[in-house]
Amino acid sequence: MSSVLYEHPLNERIRNYLKLEQLYSQAKNCLHCDIDLSHQIFFSSFFAILDTLERNDIRGELIKDLEKLEQNLVIWSRAPNVDNSILEDNLKQSVSLLCQLKTPSPQWLQLKEDKFLSTLKQRYAMQGGSCSFDLPQLTFWLNRPHTDIEKDIHHWLSLLTQVFSSLALILKFIRQRTSFENVQCQNGFYQDNGEGILLLRIKLAQDANYYPTVSGNKFRYSIRFMLPCNETGRKYYDQQVQFQLARC
């Protein structure tokens, strides 16, 4: 049966990681769409990525996580029945990404020096500030040959490769920390100890008419299942619920 996957972070670091992952996916997907229709999504996502990188020490957090991953991979290599070829590939990738991230000037900082992007970023920070009459340079850019536009987007995204290759590797191992378990709860409510958990992954049947809302931290978390409601927006689902849960 088809299912819907919901993910919820239990600390600010993983919250930023998931936010960046989604924004980067949105920006990349615009490469396969009509840029006239998708440029607002692209630049909104792209500038949100830059803001998140500037306001948080994402590079420092990624370096710490990659160093922990490297140590764990070395330990796992000594375990029996381990596929050493896959493990070595991941170890080489983590070491390579660590070296790239530790360079004094990260590649993505070049984006701050791009005058075209800087002007657009200022306007996108304002509500309705990206209208064509405020940004004739954007209209000019959108009317360049498609190959030139695509080349620009590829270049801008390539400067984020170090960050997002590191992010993808770290999130892959976080998600693989544990498998899904079948869980049943009464009255549409479930809670448990959050110690050692970074990320909750919840699977519900696609035809379920309710959805989960999560609150919690590294000490404890709760999952409350909700129904859409035309009068109040949403309301509690107070019946028995069966779902799948991975505590990563």
Salt bridges, closest charged atoms under 4 A:
GLU7 OE2 - ARG175 NE 2.89
GLU7 OE2 - ARG201 NE 2.65
GLU12 OE1 - ARG15 NE 3.85
GLU21 OE1 - ARG175 NH2 2.74
ASP51 OD1 - LYS121 NZ 2.77
ASP65 OD2 - ARG13 NH1 2.64
GLU67 OE2 - LYS102 NZ 3.02
ASP134 OD2 - ARG123 NH2 3.01
ASP148 OD2 - ARG144 NH2 3.84
GLU150 OE2 - HIS146 NE2 3.71
ASP152 OD2 - ARG144 NH1 2.87
GLU181 OE1 - ARG247 NH1 3.06
ASP192 OD2 - ARG247 NE 3.75
